[in-house]
Amino acid sequence: MHKLKVSKYLQVVPRRKDFAVYHSLYGNLMLVDAEGKTVLESFDGGCSVDKVIKRFDAYNASVIWSYIHDLRMRDFLVTEDCDEYEPVRSDAARREQQLEKGYLLRVLQLVVANTCNFNCRYCFVDAMYESEERTVLQHRSENMMMSFDTARQAIETLLGILERNGGSQLNIEFFGGEPLMNWALIKRVLDTFRNKSPGDIELLYSITTNGSLITDEMAELFRRYNVTVTVSFDAPGPHGHAAVHREKGSDHVKENLEILKKHGDWVTFNSVISKETIDSYDGKALIDVARKYRIAMVGLILDLDLSFYSENSRRKRVIEELWLTYEYGRLQGIPVVGYWYQIFSQIAGRQPINLLSGYKTCPATGCKLSVEPEGHVFICKCCSGYLGHVSEPETVLSSQRYKQYSMQAYRNSPECNGCEIEGFCSGVCVGALEKKYRRADTVEKSSCEVYKGITKKLIENVEATDVDVNYLAGH
């Protein structure tokens, strides 16, 4: 029989009573006991299955064989001549060849308004762009409010691309600024396109809003078309949106949360942990408010200003706040998520990895297009790289910029090679990297420590009932 060896991508995380084992490209997280870990280590340097079975003769041979088979199926053990990176390399080659067809696309971000009734200090708009196109568009009056004609053109263009590629769903995000400042457009889009296209493509809607403009009419329409309403809510106290005028803070937003609750809308929170909010951040209070208003999920977003991660004490604080909020949310039945959680979720097999989904944590790697009010296209509202105009989708999809963003789904930069979360992490926001380094194919090492730290914390504390377990003891 051919010899097997331990994968060079194998990661072992010691826990209180066992060990968590996973593949840093493919995940397949499993908990093993000390005896199982010893079996795995028996293949260091290469060893035949027969030899290992004989070494563990205290067990029935079928038990050891089955255990080794499980390790093999999870790619923890591989043949000596195995090129473990080949599936990634092949998928990348296929993506590069097929990109111009738009087969990855399934998210359309409509920036329906480039204005806002709030003035949060930590808002990324006007603070992180570095391209000439962004600078011009952000301050041009014609690019403040999207027309229905532009929205319709964008939606119909994406639907056409999905139909040609056999797609079944299009996610439409209403974004801003504050998107509800262009409510008439949103209402017309929902009433016109509804939840199914003529080509039988399902339309899934979401909106990210500060929540201050919600009315009964809006809440009723959101419920009718199953719109996910994501409310930016950063603190439960009177300072609500950390830099907002007090009269526009969380007390007023809470009144509108009652409206959404009354209509039975699917509502989530987006909460920012940044240099402006971290000193007053209270994860327990946030979850308590979420529970009161029947919030389905809380998303924790980390600062897009990369200087935020420069201090070691702050990095440790962020990891601790993420963990404490996550754990308290779990106890209260409210999922707490974010890009940082998606890394763990892929490792644990709770969501598809990049080779199946098309992206790791950020869909702005080929799966998403963001359309400005005048129809100009970027990969995301956060990013600076201009792709073209929605009236010319072939130009957008064949652009070098689109290719660069899309191919980063595999590796952010050469520095990611060998990282314990290489196959699951998109790193810090691409837009933040563009702002600081004027390039996206790099990493911010200080933020890497946060992502690796919280991932390790989640793995160390995952419940045995929530993940695959294969203990040898007792067999």
C-alpha positions as CSV (number, residue, x, y, z in Angstrom):
1,M,0.0,0.0,0.0
2,H,1.2,3.5,-0.7
3,K,2.6,5.5,2.1
4,L,0.6,8.4,3.6
5,K,2.0,11.5,5.2
6,V,0.6,14.3,7.3
7,S,-0.6,17.2,5.2
8,K,1.7,20.2,5.3
9,Y,-1.4,22.3,5.7
10,L,-2.5,20.5,8.8
11,Q,-3.3,22.7,11.8
12,V,-3.6,21.4,15.3
13,V,-5.1,23.6,18.0
14,P,-4.8,22.2,21.6
15,R,-8.0,22.6,23.7
16,R,-8.8,21.9,27.3
17,K,-9.6,18.2,26.9
18,D,-8.9,17.4,23.2
19,F,-7.4,18.8,20.0
20,A,-9.0,20.6,17.1
21,V,-7.6,19.6,13.7
22,Y,-8.2,21.2,10.3
23,H,-6.7,21.8,6.9
24,S,-5.6,25.4,6.3
25,L,-6.8,25.3,2.7
26,Y,-9.9,23.1,2.9
27,G,-11.1,23.3,6.5
28,N,-12.9,20.0,7.6
29,L,-12.5,20.8,11.3
30,M,-12.6,17.8,13.6
31,L,-12.1,17.2,17.3
32,V,-9.8,14.4,18.2
33,D,-8.6,13.0,21.5
34,A,-4.9,12.4,22.5
35,E,-4.9,8.9,21.1
36,G,-6.3,10.0,17.8
37,K,-3.7,12.7,17.6
38,T,-1.0,10.1,18.1
39,V,-2.4,8.0,15.3
40,L,-2.3,11.1,13.0
41,E,1.3,11.9,14.1
42,S,2.3,8.3,13.2
43,F,2.3,9.4,9.6
44,D,4.9,12.1,10.1
45,G,7.5,11.6,7.4
46,G,5.4,9.0,5.6
47,C,4.1,5.6,6.7
48,S,2.0,2.8,5.4
49,V,-1.5,2.2,6.8
50,D,-0.6,-1.4,7.6
51,K,2.3,-0.3,9.8
52,V,0.2,2.1,11.8
53,I,-2.6,-0.5,12.3
54,K,-0.1,-2.9,13.7
55,R,1.3,-0.2,16.0
56,F,-2.1,0.3,17.5
57,D,-2.9,-3.4,18.0
58,A,-4.8,-2.7,21.2
59,Y,-7.6,-1.6,18.9
60,N,-9.6,-3.6,16.4
61,A,-7.9,-3.2,13.0
62,S,-11.2,-2.1,11.4
63,V,-11.5,0.8,14.0
64,I,-8.0,2.1,13.1
65,W,-8.6,1.6,9.4
66,S,-11.9,3.6,9.6
67,Y,-10.2,6.3,11.6
68,I,-7.4,6.6,9.1
69,H,-9.9,6.7,6.3
70,D,-11.7,9.6,8.0
71,L,-8.3,11.5,8.2
72,R,-7.7,10.7,4.5
73,M,-11.1,12.0,3.4
74,R,-10.5,15.3,5.3
75,D,-7.1,15.7,3.5
76,F,-5.3,15.5,6.8
77,L,-3.4,12.6,5.4
78,V,-2.2,12.6,1.8
79,T,-0.1,10.4,-0.5
80,E,3.6,11.2,-0.6
81,D,3.4,12.5,-4.2
82,C,0.3,14.6,-3.6
83,D,0.2,18.3,-4.8
84,E,-2.2,19.6,-2.3
85,Y,-2.5,23.0,-3.9
86,E,-3.5,21.7,-7.3
87,P,-7.3,22.0,-6.8
88,V,-6.8,25.7,-5.9
89,R,-4.5,26.2,-8.9
90,S,-6.9,24.5,-11.2
91,D,-9.9,26.5,-9.9
92,A,-7.9,29.8,-10.3
93,A,-7.0,28.9,-13.9
94,R,-10.7,28.1,-14.7
95,R,-11.8,31.4,-13.1
96,E,-9.3,33.4,-15.1
97,Q,-10.5,31.8,-18.3
98,Q,-14.2,32.3,-17.5
99,L,-14.2,35.7,-15.8
100,E,-15.4,37.7,-18.8
101,K,-18.6,35.6,-18.9
102,G,-19.6,37.0,-15.5
103,Y,-20.4,33.6,-14.2
104,L,-19.3,34.6,-10.6
105,L,-21.8,37.5,-10.4
106,R,-24.7,37.2,-8.0
107,V,-24.7,40.4,-5.9
108,L,-25.7,43.9,-7.2
109,Q,-25.1,46.8,-4.8
110,L,-27.2,49.8,-5.8
111,V,-25.8,53.0,-4.3
112,V,-29.1,54.8,-4.5
113,A,-28.0,57.8,-2.5
114,N,-24.6,59.5,-1.9
115,T,-25.9,61.7,0.8
116,C,-26.9,61.0,4.5
117,N,-28.8,62.7,7.3
118,F,-26.2,61.5,9.8
119,N,-22.6,62.5,10.1
120,C,-20.7,59.6,11.8
121,R,-17.0,60.3,12.2
122,Y,-16.1,56.8,11.4
123,C,-18.0,56.6,8.1
124,F,-15.7,55.3,5.4
125,V,-17.2,57.6,2.7
126,D,-14.9,60.5,1.8
127,A,-12.3,59.0,4.2
128,M,-10.7,56.1,2.4
129,Y,-10.9,56.5,-1.4
130,E,-7.7,57.0,-3.4
131,S,-8.7,57.0,-7.0
132,E,-9.4,60.0,-9.2
133,E,-12.8,58.5,-10.3
134,R,-14.0,58.2,-6.7
135,T,-12.9,61.7,-5.8
136,V,-14.8,63.2,-8.7
137,L,-18.0,61.1,-8.2
138,Q,-18.3,61.6,-4.5
139,H,-18.7,65.4,-4.9
140,R,-20.6,65.6,-8.2
141,S,-24.2,66.7,-7.7
142,E,-25.4,64.5,-10.6
143,N,-24.1,61.4,-8.7
144,M,-26.1,62.1,-5.5
145,M,-29.4,60.3,-6.3
146,M,-29.9,57.3,-8.5
147,S,-32.7,57.4,-11.0
148,F,-35.1,54.5,-11.7
149,D,-33.7,54.2,-15.3
150,T,-30.2,53.6,-13.9
151,A,-31.4,51.1,-11.3
152,R,-33.5,49.3,-14.0
153,Q,-30.6,49.1,-16.4
154,A,-28.3,47.7,-13.7
155,I,-30.8,45.1,-12.5
156,E,-31.7,44.0,-16.1
157,T,-28.0,43.9,-17.0
158,L,-27.2,41.6,-14.1
159,L,-30.3,39.4,-14.7
160,G,-29.2,39.0,-18.3
161,I,-25.7,37.9,-17.2
162,L,-27.2,35.4,-14.7
163,E,-29.5,34.0,-17.2
164,R,-26.7,33.4,-19.7
165,N,-24.7,31.6,-17.0
166,G,-27.5,29.6,-15.5
167,G,-27.7,31.5,-12.3
168,S,-30.7,31.2,-10.0
169,Q,-30.5,34.1,-7.5
170,L,-29.6,37.8,-7.6
171,N,-29.0,39.6,-4.3
172,I,-29.8,43.3,-4.6
173,E,-28.3,45.6,-1.9
174,F,-29.8,49.1,-1.4
175,F,-26.8,51.1,-0.2
176,G,-25.6,54.6,0.4
177,G,-25.0,57.1,2.0
178,E,-28.4,56.7,3.6
179,P,-30.4,54.8,1.0
180,L,-33.8,55.7,2.5
181,M,-33.2,59.3,1.4
182,N,-34.2,57.9,-2.1
183,W,-37.2,55.9,-0.9
184,A,-39.2,56.6,-4.0
185,L,-36.7,54.7,-6.1
186,I,-36.4,51.8,-3.7
187,K,-40.2,51.5,-3.6
188,R,-40.5,51.5,-7.4
189,V,-37.7,48.9,-7.7
190,L,-39.5,46.6,-5.3
191,D,-42.9,47.0,-6.9
192,T,-41.5,46.6,-10.4
193,F,-39.2,43.7,-10.1
194,R,-40.7,41.9,-7.0
195,N,-39.1,38.6,-6.0
196,K,-38.9,36.8,-9.3
197,S,-37.6,37.8,-12.8
198,P,-39.2,36.9,-16.1
199,G,-36.3,34.4,-16.5
200,D,-37.3,32.8,-13.2
201,I,-34.3,34.2,-11.2
202,E,-35.1,34.7,-7.6
203,L,-34.5,38.3,-6.3
204,L,-33.3,38.7,-2.8
205,Y,-33.2,42.2,-1.3
206,S,-31.3,43.9,1.6
207,I,-30.9,47.4,2.7
208,T,-28.2,49.0,5.0
209,T,-29.7,52.0,6.8
210,N,-29.1,54.1,9.9
211,G,-32.8,53.4,10.8
212,S,-33.8,57.0,11.4
213,L,-36.2,57.3,8.4
214,I,-38.2,54.1,8.8
215,T,-41.9,54.5,8.4
216,D,-44.8,52.1,8.5
217,E,-45.1,52.2,4.8
218,M,-41.4,51.1,4.4
219,A,-41.7,48.4,7.0
220,E,-44.8,47.0,5.4
221,L,-43.1,46.9,1.9
222,F,-40.0,45.4,3.3
223,R,-42.0,42.6,4.8
224,R,-44.0,42.1,1.6
225,Y,-40.8,41.6,-0.4
226,N,-38.7,39.9,2.3
227,V,-36.1,42.6,2.4
228,T,-33.4,42.1,5.0
229,V,-33.1,45.4,6.9
230,T,-29.7,45.9,8.3
231,V,-29.6,48.8,10.8
232,S,-26.4,50.5,11.7
233,F,-26.5,50.5,15.5
234,D,-23.3,51.0,17.4
235,A,-24.3,51.7,21.0
236,P,-27.5,51.2,23.0
237,G,-27.0,54.4,25.0
238,P,-27.9,58.0,24.1
239,H,-24.8,58.4,21.9
240,G,-26.2,55.8,19.5
241,H,-24.2,56.5,16.4
242,A,-21.0,57.6,18.0
243,A,-20.6,60.9,16.2
244,V,-24.2,61.7,15.4
245,H,-26.0,64.7,16.7
246,R,-27.7,63.4,19.9
247,E,-31.2,64.2,18.7
248,K,-30.6,61.8,15.8
249,G,-29.0,59.1,17.9
250,S,-30.2,55.7,19.1
251,D,-33.3,56.8,21.0
252,H,-35.0,57.8,17.7
253,V,-33.7,54.7,16.0
254,K,-35.2,52.6,18.7
255,E,-38.6,54.0,18.0
256,N,-38.2,52.9,14.4
257,L,-37.0,49.5,15.5
258,E,-40.4,49.1,17.1
259,I,-42.1,49.8,13.8
260,L,-40.0,47.1,12.1
261,K,-40.7,44.7,15.0
262,K,-44.5,45.4,14.7
263,H,-44.5,44.5,11.0
264,G,-42.4,41.4,11.5
265,D,-39.5,42.4,9.4
266,W,-36.3,40.5,9.2
267,V,-33.8,42.9,10.9
268,T,-30.1,42.7,11.6
269,F,-27.7,45.0,13.3
270,N,-24.3,46.2,11.9
271,S,-22.2,47.5,14.7
272,V,-18.7,49.1,14.2
273,I,-15.8,48.5,16.6
274,S,-13.5,51.4,15.8
275,K,-11.2,53.9,17.5
276,E,-14.3,56.1,17.9
277,T,-16.5,53.4,19.4
278,I,-14.3,51.0,21.3
279,D,-14.1,52.9,24.5
280,S,-17.8,53.0,24.9
281,Y,-18.5,49.6,23.3
282,D,-20.7,47.3,25.4
283,G,-21.3,44.0,23.7
284,K,-23.7,42.7,26.4
285,A,-25.9,45.8,26.2
286,L,-25.9,45.5,22.4
287,I,-27.1,42.0,22.5
288,D,-29.7,42.9,25.1
289,V,-31.1,45.6,22.8
290,A,-31.0,43.2,19.9
291,R,-33.0,40.7,21.9
292,K,-35.6,43.3,22.9
293,Y,-36.3,44.3,19.3
294,R,-36.1,40.7,17.9
295,I,-33.0,41.4,15.9
296,A,-32.2,38.2,13.9
297,M,-28.4,38.7,13.8
298,V,-25.7,41.1,14.9
299,G,-22.8,41.9,12.5
300,L,-19.6,43.3,14.1
301,I,-17.6,45.3,11.6
302,L,-14.0,46.3,12.4
303,D,-12.4,49.7,11.7
304,L,-11.5,50.4,8.1
305,D,-8.7,52.8,9.3
306,L,-5.7,50.5,9.4
307,S,-4.0,52.5,12.1
308,F,-6.6,51.1,14.5
309,Y,-4.7,47.8,14.6
310,S,-1.3,49.2,15.3
311,E,-1.3,48.9,19.1
312,N,-1.0,45.4,20.5
313,S,-3.2,46.2,23.5
314,R,-6.0,47.4,21.2
315,R,-5.7,44.2,19.1
316,K,-6.1,42.1,22.2
317,R,-9.1,44.3,23.2
318,V,-10.8,43.8,19.9
319,I,-10.4,40.0,20.1
320,E,-11.8,39.9,23.6
321,E,-14.7,42.1,22.7
322,L,-15.5,40.0,19.6
323,W,-15.4,36.8,21.7
324,L,-17.4,38.2,24.6
325,T,-20.1,39.5,22.3
326,Y,-20.2,36.3,20.3
327,E,-20.5,34.1,23.4
328,Y,-23.2,36.3,25.1
329,G,-25.1,36.4,21.8
330,R,-24.9,32.6,21.6
331,L,-26.3,32.3,25.1
332,Q,-29.2,34.6,24.2
333,G,-29.9,32.9,20.9
334,I,-28.6,35.8,18.7
335,P,-25.9,34.9,16.1
336,V,-23.0,37.4,16.1
337,V,-21.1,37.4,12.8
338,G,-18.7,39.3,10.6
339,Y,-15.9,38.6,8.2
340,W,-13.9,37.4,11.3
341,Y,-16.5,34.8,12.0
342,Q,-16.8,33.7,8.4
343,I,-13.2,32.5,8.6
344,F,-14.2,30.1,11.4
345,S,-17.4,29.2,9.7
346,Q,-15.6,27.9,6.6
347,I,-13.1,26.0,8.7
348,A,-15.9,24.3,10.6
349,G,-17.9,23.5,7.4
350,R,-20.8,25.7,8.3
351,Q,-20.5,27.7,5.0
352,P,-18.8,26.7,1.7
353,I,-15.2,27.5,1.2
354,N,-13.9,29.6,-1.7
355,L,-13.7,26.8,-4.2
356,L,-17.4,26.2,-3.8
357,S,-18.8,29.7,-3.1
358,G,-16.5,31.8,-5.2
359,Y,-15.2,33.9,-2.3
360,K,-13.8,33.6,1.2
361,T,-15.3,36.4,3.3
362,C,-15.7,39.3,0.9
363,P,-17.8,39.0,-2.3
364,A,-15.9,41.9,-3.7
365,T,-13.6,39.4,-5.3
366,G,-15.6,38.9,-8.5
367,C,-19.0,38.0,-7.1
368,K,-20.4,41.5,-6.7
369,L,-20.7,44.8,-8.6
370,S,-21.5,48.2,-7.1
371,V,-23.3,50.8,-9.2
372,E,-23.2,54.5,-8.4
373,P,-26.2,56.8,-9.1
374,E,-24.9,57.8,-12.5
375,G,-24.2,54.1,-13.5
376,H,-20.5,54.0,-12.8
377,V,-19.3,50.6,-11.7
378,F,-16.9,49.6,-8.9
379,I,-16.5,46.3,-7.2
380,C,-17.8,47.6,-3.9
381,K,-18.8,50.9,-2.4
382,C,-15.6,50.6,-0.2
383,C,-13.2,50.2,-3.1
384,S,-11.5,52.7,-5.3
385,G,-10.8,50.8,-8.5
386,Y,-13.1,52.0,-11.4
387,L,-14.4,49.2,-13.7
388,G,-16.5,51.1,-16.2
389,H,-20.2,52.0,-16.8
390,V,-23.2,49.7,-16.3
391,S,-24.2,50.4,-19.9
392,E,-21.1,48.5,-21.1
393,P,-21.0,45.3,-19.0
394,E,-18.6,43.6,-21.4
395,T,-16.1,46.4,-20.7
396,V,-16.6,46.0,-17.0
397,L,-16.1,42.2,-17.0
398,S,-13.1,42.3,-19.3
399,S,-11.3,45.1,-17.4
400,Q,-8.0,44.5,-15.7
401,R,-9.3,45.9,-12.5
402,Y,-12.2,43.3,-12.3
403,K,-9.7,40.5,-13.0
404,Q,-7.3,41.8,-10.2
405,Y,-10.1,41.9,-7.7
406,S,-11.5,38.5,-8.7
407,M,-8.2,36.6,-8.6
408,Q,-7.5,37.8,-5.1
409,A,-10.1,35.3,-3.9
410,Y,-7.3,32.7,-3.7
411,R,-4.5,34.6,-2.0
412,N,-4.3,38.2,-1.0
413,S,-0.6,38.4,-1.3
414,P,2.5,36.1,-1.3
415,E,2.8,36.8,2.4
416,C,-0.4,34.7,3.0
417,N,1.4,31.6,1.9
418,G,1.5,29.1,4.8
419,C,-0.8,31.1,7.1
420,E,-3.0,29.0,9.3
421,I,-6.1,30.6,7.9
422,E,-4.9,31.0,4.3
423,G,-7.8,29.3,2.6
424,F,-10.5,31.2,4.4
425,C,-9.4,34.8,5.0
426,S,-9.8,37.8,2.7
427,G,-7.8,39.9,5.0
428,V,-8.8,43.5,5.9
429,C,-11.1,45.4,3.6
430,V,-9.5,45.9,0.1
431,G,-10.6,49.5,0.1
432,A,-8.6,50.1,3.3
433,L,-5.5,48.6,1.7
434,E,-6.0,50.7,-1.5
435,K,-6.2,53.8,0.7
436,K,-3.0,53.2,2.6
437,Y,-0.8,51.3,0.1
438,R,-2.5,52.3,-3.2
439,R,-2.7,48.6,-4.0
440,A,-4.8,45.7,-2.9
441,D,-2.5,42.7,-3.3
442,T,-0.9,43.2,0.1
443,V,-1.6,42.5,3.8
444,E,-1.9,44.6,6.9
445,K,0.0,42.4,9.4
446,S,-1.4,44.0,12.5
447,S,-5.0,43.2,11.4
448,C,-3.9,39.6,10.5
449,E,-3.2,39.1,14.2
450,V,-6.8,40.0,15.0
451,Y,-8.2,37.6,12.4
452,K,-5.9,34.8,13.5
453,G,-6.5,35.5,17.2
454,I,-10.3,35.4,17.1
455,T,-10.3,32.3,14.8
456,K,-8.1,30.5,17.4
457,K,-10.4,31.6,20.2
458,L,-13.5,30.3,18.4
459,I,-11.8,27.0,17.6
460,E,-10.6,26.6,21.2
461,N,-14.1,27.1,22.5
462,V,-16.3,25.4,19.9
463,E,-18.7,23.0,21.5
464,A,-18.3,19.3,20.7
465,T,-22.0,19.2,19.8
466,D,-21.4,21.8,17.0
467,V,-18.6,20.2,15.1
468,D,-17.5,16.7,13.9
469,V,-15.9,14.6,16.7
470,N,-13.9,11.4,16.3
471,Y,-12.4,10.2,19.5
472,L,-10.6,6.9,19.6
473,A,-10.9,6.4,23.3
474,G,-13.7,4.0,24.1
475,H,-13.5,2.1,20.9
